[in-house]
Amino acid sequence: MRLISSFLFLFCFLVSLPLLAQEESQVYVFGKNQRNPASNYVLTGKILVKSTGEPLAGVGVHVDGLYSGVSTDKFGFYYLTLTPGTHKVTFRHISYIPIPTQVDLYENGVINLEMTEKNFELEGVVVMSDQPDRNVREAITGITKLTTQELRAIPAFLGEADIFKGLQLLPGVSSVGEGTSGINVRGAKTDQNLILMNEALVLSSNHALGFLSAFNTDVTETFTLYKGNLPANLGGRSGSALNILMRPGDMNSWKGQIGVGTSNGKILLEGPLAKDKVSIIAGGRISNVNWLLNQARDIDLQNSRLNFYDGYLGLNWKIAQGHTLEANTLLTGDEFLFSDQFGYDWTNRVSSLRYRGIWGENISLNALLADGDFTNAFIDPEGVGAARVENGMRYQQGKLSATWANDQIAITGGMEAINYQGKPERLEPFGAESSVATEQIGKEKGWEVSGFLSVEYELGESTGFVAGLRYSTYSQRGPDTVYQYNPNGPITVENITGQEVFPEGKIASYAGLEPRFSLRQNLNSTTSVKLSYVRLFQYVQSISNTFGPTPIDLWQLSTSYIAPQRSDNFSLGIFKNSSDNKWEYSLDAFYRIGENQVEYRDFANIFLNPHIETELVFGEGKAYGAEFMIKKNLGVVTGWLAYTYSRSFFRSQSEFEPEQINQNEWFPSNYDKPHEVNFILSRKMYPRGLFNFSVNYSTGRPVSAVTASYLLGGGLVVPDYSARNQYRIPDYFRVDVSYTVEKVFSKKGDSLNFSIYNLLGRRNAYSVFWQKDSDSQQLKPYRLAILGAIFPSISYSIQFGGSND
């Protein structure tokens, strides 16, 4: 009751704080009023980002309060035909401050503008994408675009806005459960998601066992999730792609932010190294959650430790008008120790250098060089067997692409190459009492090279399509040792007939064509139907013998025995907006067929295994379903209701029993969750507050259950398991609330957030395990809940510096 009373007092205090803000219009006059003016005049111009001078695509143009259907192209240009007279023309982009103008138009006019990125102040409640009717006009189906501001309108665990938690509240996106990393998109495994930071590959993207992502929202700008059809310039995964754009530093003045909360402390600093020329942005977070573990009643939790950190450094150099060079580095790390039983630790670094430039009127050029280094480890901390098992991946990435575009067509082509070097798996003693001997096993190396070409064409206002082709190749490189197996039997340790040592050079190679096609047909100005198909290849995948992904999963390259995954993805949807794009409605169906999918044999041994193919089962997969969403974009109250029906199955295909699961019959994947419902509501609490409310429901994931147990001599109980994944854990249900207020104590800008995660205190099952009952001596199921209680949190951040404009 004391907690509830404190929350009510804080709520009443915050909503009583005043704020009034108004926008002033810029006035432009072109020509003079004449007796017989022309019937129409042209208003055109170019929109740039003020901090970088780069063209800004997707700026919507509102004329006299209505969206005109015009938005800036890839080079920031817009073109309007207007009647003579005075017009109210407003330029809007979800990530930038809108610019209202008054235009007196009596001859052709040109208005070039620079837009400024929005600050952290809650100027209004907007949950729309970069263009007001993008969902209707975009040719590619299954695209989700959100911004940092929109993420802050979603109640968050421990009060920290998070990309992956936000994604899980959208249709088609889910996770196996609390305490697992990654996301599942339209029935795909977590490793089938391509994660990019400014187009640079990211292998590890989570903190704290998946409760937070490694991307600090203070330094991110927007993120785009491709669920249904990937553009031809993206590839390497067989499911989806998520590109996270990082925010450039301010080019005009130095400013920063300091924040402290229940889960972490953070700091942000940005400003010009050379005004209007070179900017820097640096942000970092460090965990502050061990005090929560110390409050737990369980002695094991009290003796546990969870530490994480992340840091980001970005440099942005405006070489010349339309030419930008960016240097970025993301560094993250975690350390988790559960009492004296087990622990994880991992570090990840991604560095990139990217050039973007406009050459002439119609050509843009993009070049990327990136380097990544990922290391993870499992720790057994107790006794003479205490040990640390380490593995990881190092890689270098290069990408070059060019786009030619005009008002109707855009042609993009380029190449990409990635050099993978698997780090040796290494077993080391942990602690002074350990008697474990050091052991090391080498891992594979490989090259992935791709070329791509795509065409985006608008056939008038009603029809548009995107057609693309990607050709990808992969080769496993030596030196390496490859085991040989009896061809007339399964791939098992018992069937090893020898081994072959390969020097430098090619060991195995694969290649394939990846066509992509999307078509949009408008039924009217507010309704469209979209159809898409894409084929994808995946040459690197994570290997895990747990039901859900963990931070220490192995990244495994394709080999002579592990063929690349291939998927064929189909989607069909209908999209409609109403009330001047205030409301969105969508219904999108999908179907995926997968080849060379990977599952695991019972009790698979994946660590320090020189012949890991003996622990894997290969087969085909399929996923299908439909997504429905109704969304309110504008107003005092905004939000969405999303429902997803999604099924995901696997079937082994071997004739040999050791390589079969469930006798080669279809069975649900670990991440098969047929029904999921998400409801998000945000309400502006004038003058400066924002109240957020969310409800999440999903079907429980599949499990293999103990169907019977037998008591043998000496009290030994032998379990009899069902076929794989034939039962389910209880359904998941969670309610969250939060309240945020801006400019509480500082006119310069500050923010106070109070949130409650799992408001009803529901003990949602993470898993189900079986233990021997003391009375019946039989095995009985028990529910394991990771977060089985209410989690309140509070966080406060304050800005400093900046211009006084």
N, C-alpha and C positions, 0 to 999 in steps of 0.2 A: 504493500500500500504506500509505503514511503516513496518508492521509486515512481509509482503512478502519480502521486501528488506532486513530486518534483517535476515530472514531465509536464503536467498540466500548468504548473506555475510558469515554467520556462516557455511553454507554448503561448500563454496569455501575454507574457512580457514581450516576446518577440513580435507578435502580430500587432502590437501597439506602437511599433517604431515607424515614424513617418518618412515618406520619400515621394517627391514629385519630380517628373522628368518630362521635358518636351523637346521635340525636334524642330529645327528651323530649316526651311526650304531654301535652296540655292536658286537664284533667278537667272534665266538665260533668255535673251531677246534676239531673235533672228528676223531681220527685215522690219518693215512697217506695215500697218494695216492698210490695205488697198481696197478700192471699190470693187474690183473684179479680180480677186485672187485666183490662183490655180486651185483646182479641186483637191489636190493633195500635195504635200511636201514630204521630203525624206529627212529623217533624223537618224544619224549614224554616229559611230564613235568606237572607242576602245576602252575597256576596263582593265586596270592593272592593280596588282597588290601593292599597297603603299610601302610596305617594309622591304620588298624585294624588287619591285619594278617588273615582276613577271605578269604575263597575261593571265586573267582569271576567267576560266570557263564556267558555264552554268549559272551566270548571274541572271535572275529573272527580272523582267521589266514589267512594272505595273503602270498602266496608263489610266488616269482618272479613276483610280481605285480598283480597276479590274486588271487581271493578268492578261497580257496581250497575246500570249502564245509565243513570244520571242525571248530567246535567251542568248547569251554570248557564246560564240563557238570556241573551238580549241585555242584560238589565238586571241580571245578576249573581245572580238568584234561583235557588234549588234547592228541591226538594220530595221528601221521602223518607217512605215508610211502612215502619216497622220493628216487629218484635215486642218485647214488654217485655223488659228485661234490660240487660246490659252489652254494648256494641258498641265495636269499634275502627273509627273513621271517619276516613279520611285524605283530605284535599283536595289534589289534584295539578293542576298546570299546568306545561307544559314550560318556560315562561320564568320561573316563580316558585318560591320555596322551598316544598316541601310542608309541610302542617300536619297532623301526626298528633294525634288527639284520642281520649279515652276518654269515652263517653257512657253514663251510667246513666239509662235512659229508662223512666219509669213514668207519664208523662203527656206531653202534647204539648209540644215544646220548640222554642226558637229559638236558633240559633247564627249570629251575624254575625261575619265575620272579615275581616281585612285581610292581603293576601298581599304579601310582599316579593320584589322581583326578585332572581333569582340573581346572585351575583357571578361573578368569573372563575374561581373554583376548580373544579377537575374533581371534583365530589362523586360522580360516577358516570357510567356510560356509558349514555346514553339517546338514541335516534335516532327517537323517536316524535313525532307531531304533538301539537296542543294537547289533543285528546281521544283516549283510548286506542283507541277504535274509530271514530274519525271517518271513516276510509276506507270503512267499511261503512255507517254511519248517515247520512253527508252525502248530500243529494239530488243535488247537482251533481257530475258526473263530471269527472275530469281536473284536480283541484285538488292542488297541492303546497304544503304549509306546512312551513317549516323555521325554525330560530332560529339566532342567532349562535353559541350553544353547539354546535349540531350542525355548523355550518360548520367549527369548530375541530377537529372530529374527522375532517377530510378533509385529506390531504397537499396542501400548497399550493405554488405557484410562489414561490420566494424566501421561503418561510416565512410569507406573509401570507394569512390566511383571506380568502376572496373569494366574494362572492355569485354572480357569473356563472360562475366556475370550478366552484363547487359545483353549480350548476344543470346544468352540462354532464355531470355524472356521474349524472343522473337520467334515467329513460326518457322518450323523446320530445324531448329537448333536445340540441342539438349546435351546432357552429360550423363555418364553412367551413375554418378551419385556424388554426394559430398565427400571430400577427401580424395578425389581423383582429379588428375590434371587433364586439360584439353577439353574440346567440344566435339560432339557428333553432329554432323550436318546431313540431313536427309538420309539417315540410315547408314552413314559411312563411318569407318573407324577414325579415331582421332589422328592417326598418322597419315590419313588420306587428305588432310587439310594442308594446303600450302600457306605458310605464314611468312609474310614479308614485312620489312620495315623500310619504307622508301624504296621498295622493290628489291631490297637485299634479303637473302634467305635467313630465316631464324629457326633454329631447331628446338630450342627450349623457351617456353613463353609463360611459365607459371611460377608463382611463389606459394609457399605455405600449403603444400599438398593440394594445390589447385584452388584454394579459396581466394587468391588474388592473382592477377596477371603480373608479368614482369614489366608492363608498360605503364609508367606513371602518366596519368591523364593530364597532368599539368604541362607536359611537354609534347603531348599528342594533339593533332589538329582534327583529322577525320579518319574514318576507317570504312573500307568498302569490302563487303562479303559477297562473293560470287557463289551462289548456291546451285544454280541450274546450268549455266553455260559460262565457261571461262573464255576470255578473249585469247586470241592466238598468241599474244606475247606472254601469256602465263602458262606454265606447265610444270610437270614433274611430280604431280600428285593426281590420284584417280578420283578425288571427291570434290573438294571445294577450294577456294582461294580467298585469303584475307590479306588485304594490303593496308597497312597502317602508315599514315602519313604523319611525320613528325613536324612540329611547329618551328618555323624559323624565329630567330631572335629579333627583337625590336631594332630597327635601323635608326631610330631618332633619339631615344633617351634610355638611360639606365633605369631599370626597375627590377623588382623581385617579389618574392613571397615566402613566408615562413609559416609552417603549419605543424600542429601537434594533435594527435588523436589517440584513441584507444589502441589502435593497431600499430601506428608508426609515427615517426616524425619526419618532416621533409622540408626541403629548401629549394628555391628556384631563383636564378639570377640570369638576367638577359640585358643586352644593350649593344650599342654600336662600338666596334673597335675603330672604325672610321665611318663617320656619320654618312648615311645614305649610300654606303659602299660595302662595308663589312660588318656583320653582326655575329654575336655569340649568344648561345643559350646553354645553360647548365642546370640540371636538376638532379636531386638525389633523395632517396628514401632509406630509412633504416627502421627495423622492426622494434616494437615495444609491446610484446604480447606475453612475455614470460611471467609478468606479474599476474596475468589472468590464470595461467597454469598453476601458480602458487596458491590461488584461492580455491582450487578444486578439492573435493573431498577424497578423491581417489589418490592413494599414495604414489601410484605410478605416474599419474599426471603431474603431481607436485614435483617429482624428480625428473620430469622431462624438460627439454629445452627446444625452442624454435626461434631461430634467428634468420633474418633475410635482409638483403640490401639490393638496391639498384641505383645506377647512375647513368645519366645521359649527357653527352656533350655534342653540340652541334655548331658548326661554323657555316655561315652563308655569305658568299662573296658575289656581289653584283658586278661582274666583270665589265659589262656594258649594258645598254638598254636591250632587254630581251635575252641576255646571256648570264647564266648563274652557275656558280660552282659551289657544291655543298660537301662538307666533310662531317660524318656522324659516327659516334661510337656509343654503343649500349653495353653496359657491363652489369650483370646480375649474379646473385649468389644466394644460396640457402644452406642452412644447417639444421637438421632435425634429429633429436635423440630422444627416443621413447624409453625413459627409465634406463634400466640396464639390459634391455631386451634387444633393441635394434635401432638403427639410425640411417639417415641419408645425408649426403651433402653433394652439391653440384654448383658449378660456375658456368657462365656463358658470356661470351663476348662477340659482338658483331660490329665491325667497322666498315664504313663504305665511303667512297668518293664518287659523287654524281655530278655530271654536267647536263644542263638543260639550256637549249638555245633556240632562238627563232632566226632562220636564215631566209631572208627575202619575205615576200608577202604570204607564202603558203607552206613553207617547209619548217618543221621543227625537228630537232635532233636531241636524242637522249643517250648518254653513255654512263655506264656504271662499272665500278670495280669494288669488290667487297671481299672481306676476309672474316671467317668465323671460327671460333674455337670453343667447343663444348666438352666439358668433363663432368662425369658424375660418379658416385660411389655408394656402395652399400656397406654398412658397418655392423658387425657383430661384436659388441663391446665387452662381453663378459668372459672371464676365466682364461684358461690356457688356450682355448680355441678362438679367442678374440682376433678378429681379422677385418681388413678393409679391402674390398674388391672394387677396382677402379676401371672405368672404360670411358670412351668418348669419341668425338669426331672433329677433325679439322677440315676446312674446305676453303677454296678460293672461287670467286664467281666473277664473271665478266659478261656484260650485256651491252649491245649497241642496237638502237632502233631509230628509225626516221619516219616521220608522218608528213604526207602531203594532203592538204585539205582546202576545201572551199565551202560555200554555203550548203552544198548538197552531198558531197562525197569526201570521204577521208580514207586514205590508203596508208597502211602502216606495215613496215617490213623490218626485219632485223635478225640478229643471231644472239645466242646465249650459250655459255659454256661454264660448267662447274667441275672442279677437280676435288674429289672426295678422298680423304686419307683417314681411314679408321685407326683410332689409337689402340695400341695393344691393351688387352685385358690383363690386369695385374693384381695379384693377390699378395698382400703384405700383412705382417703382424700388426696388431693394434694394442698398444699398451705394453708395459714392462713385463707383465706376467705371461704374455702370449708366447706359445711355442710353435706357432704356424710358420712354415717355411715359405719363402718368397717364390712365387710362380708367375709366369707370364706367357700369354698366348697372343700371337700376332693377329691382326684383323685386315680386312680387304681394303684395296684401293680401287678407284674407278673414275672414269671421265664420262660426263653427260654433256652432249653437244646438241643444240637444237637450232633450227632456222624456222622463221615464221613469216606469214604474210596474211593480212586481213584487209577487207574492204567494207566500209560502212557507208550506206547509200540511202538517201531520203528520196522516195518517189512521191514528191508532193507532201501535203499535210497528212495524208491518210495512211501511207505505207512506208515502211522502212525495213531494211534488213542489214544484217552483219554476216559476212561469210569469211571464213578464215581457214588456213591450213598450217599446221605445224608438223615438221618432220624432226623426230628426236632419235638420237642414237646413244648407246651406252656401251662401254667396254670395261671389263674388269682387268686390272693391270697387276703385273707381278712386281716384285717377287712374292710367291705364295706357294703353299703346299696344298694340293687338291687330293682328297681321298677318292679311291675307286671302289665301286660296289658291284656285287654280282648282279648282272642285268636281268636275271630271271627271278629276282626276289625283291623284297622291299628294301628301302634305304634304312638300314639299321646298323648298329655297331657290329653285330654278329656277321653281317654280310660284307664287311670291308675286305677287299681282296688285295689292296695295295695302296700306294700313294705316288703321286707324281709331283716333282719339284719344278716350278716354273721360274725362270729368271725374269729380268725386266722385260716388259712387253705385254702383248694382249693375251689374256687367258680365255675369256668368253666375251661375246658381243651380242647385242640386241638392237633392233631398230624398228620404227613403225611410223606410219602416217596418222596424224591426228586431225581429222576434219572437224570444223565447227560451223554451225549455221543457226541463225536466229531470224525470225520474221515477225514483224508487228503490223497488224492491220487494224486501223481505227474504224470502229462501227459508227462513231460520231465524235464530236469534239471532246467528249469526256469519257469515252469507253474504248478500250482496245482489247484485242485478242493476240496472244503471243505464242509462238511455237519455236522450240529449239532442240538441237541435237549436238552432242559433242562426244568425241572419243578421246580418252586420256590414257597415258602410260605413266607408270610409277616405278622408278628404279632403286629407290631407297625406302626402307620401312622400319618401323620400330618392332622389336621382339620383346614379348613379355609373357610370363606364365601366370599372371594374375588376371582376375576378371575385368579389371579396369586399368587404364594407363597410370604409370607412376613415374616420378622424376628419374628413376634409374633404369628405365627401359633401354635396351640396346638399339642403336641405329645400325641396321644391317643392309649392306649393299647387295645387289643382285649378283649371283654367282652361276656356275655351271649347273647347280641344282636348284637354285632359287630364281625362278624366272620373274621378270617384271610383272607387276599387276597391270591389268588392262580393264577399262570400264567403258561402257556405252551408256550415255545419259540422255534421257528424253524428258521434256517437260512441256506442258500445255497449260495456259492460264488465261483468265479474263480479269481485267483491271478497270475500275471505274472510280471517278472522282465526282463530287457534287458540291454545291454551294460555294463556287469559286475556289475549289480545291481545299475547302475546309474539312471535308470528309473524304476518306479513301476506303475502297472496298476491293478485296482481291480474293481470288480462288485459283490456286496453282497446284496442278497435279504433276507428279514426277514418277519416273521408273528408271532403275539402274540395273544393268547386268554387269557382273564382274568376273573376270577370269584370273587364274593364278592367285587366288586369295589364300591367305595363310591362317591356319589355326594351329593348336598345339596338342601334342599327345598328353595323356594323363600324367601328372607329376613330372612335367618336362623339366630338364636340367639345362638352363640356357647360359649360365655363367661359367666361364673358363672351360668352354666346350669347343675343341678344335674342329669338330664335325657337327655343327649346330643343325644341319639339315636332317640329322637323325631324330631330332625332337619336334620336327614340324610336320604338319599335315596340309596338303595343298588341295584346292578344290575351286568351286565356283560360288559366287554370291549373287544375291538379288535383293533389291530394296524397292519399295513402292509406297505411295501414299499421296496425301493431299494436304494443302495448307489453306486455311481461311483466316482472314484478318479484316477487322473493321477498325478504323483509326480516325481519331479527331485531331487535326493538326493545329488549329488556331483557336484562341479564346482563353477565357479565364480557366476553364476546365479542359484539359487535353488528356490523351491517353489512347490505349488500344485494347482490344480483345482479340486474342489469337488462339486458334485451335489447330492442332496438327495431328493427323492420323498417319503413322509411319510404321512400316514393317521392314525388318532386315533379317535375312536368312543365309545360312551357309550349308553347303553339301560337299563332302569329300568325294573324290572320284577314283580312288585307287582300287585295284583288284586285290590288293594284299591287305589282310586284316589289320596288321600293325599300323597301316597308314589310313585306316578308316575311322570315322566317328559316327556313331549311331547307324552302323551298317549302310553308310552312304545315303542315308535319308536326310531330307531337309530338316534343319532345326534352327530355332531362333538364335541370333547372335547375342553376345553379352550385352549389347547396347540396344536391343530391340525393346522399344517402349511404345506400344501402339497408340496410346492417347496422351496428349499433353495440352493443357489449357493454361494460358497466361492472361492475366488482367492487370493493366497498369493504369493508374489514375494520378494525374498531377493537377493541383489546384493552386492558382496564384492567390496568396493571402496578402492583400494590399496592406501596407504599401511596399514591403520588401521581402515578403516571405513566400515560400513554396512548400506546400504539403504534398507528399508523395505516398502512394499506397499501392501495394502489389500483392497478387495472389498467384501462386504457382501450384498446379496439380499435374501429376504424371503417373502413368502405370508403373508398377514396380518392375525392375529388370529381371531377366531369367536367371535361374540358378539350377544346379544339379543337387538334388535332395537325397537324404538318406531315407529310403523307403522301408528298410527293416534292419535289425541288428541281431547278432547272435552272440550269446554268452558262452565262452569256452572256459576250459579249466584255468584256474588261477585268477579268475575275474577278468580275463581278457574279453573285450567286446569288439566284434568284427562287424563293420558297417556294410550294408548292401546299398549301393548308389543307384539312382535312376539313370535313364539315358540322359545325355548332356542337355542341360538347359530346358528341362521339361516342366519346371515349376517356377514360381515367381515370388519375390519378396513382397511385402506389403506396399501398397500404393504410397506415393509421396505427396505431401500437402504442406504448404508453407505460406504464411502471411507476414509481410514486412511493412513497416511504416517509417517515414522519416520527415523531418521538418528542417528546412534551411532558410536562413535569413542573411541578407547582405547588409553591409555598412552598419554593423551593430555599434561599434565604438570608434571607428575610423572613417573619416570622410574620404580618405585616399582609397579605401576599399578593404573590407574584411568579410569573412564568412564564418558562420557558426552553424554546425549541423548536429542534429540529434536524431538518432535512428534506433530502431528496434528490429533486429533480425530474428525471425521465428517467433512472432508475437504470441502465438498460442502455445509455445513451448512444446510442440509436438516432437515426439521421439521417432523421427523418420529413420527407417532402417538403412544402414550402410551395407549391411550384409546379414546373413543368417548362418549361424554355426551350430554344431551339435556337440553336446556334452553328456556324459554318463550321469543319469539320475541316481541319486544315492539310495532311493527307496526301491525303484523297479529294476535298477542296474541296466536299464536300456538307454540308448541315445535319444535325447530330446532336443528339439530346435530352440535356439535362443536368438533374440534380436540384438544386433550390434548397432548402436546409434553413435555417430561421431559428434553431432551437435544436437543433443536431446534436451535443450533448455533454451530459455529466452536469452538473447545476446543484445543488451543495450550498449550503445556506444555514443561518444560525443567527440567532435573534432572541431578545431578552430584554426583558421588561417588568416593572415593579414598581409596586405600588399604594402610595398614601400617604393619610393622613387617614382619615376615616370614624369611625363610632362604635365604642366598645369593647364593645358588647353582644355 
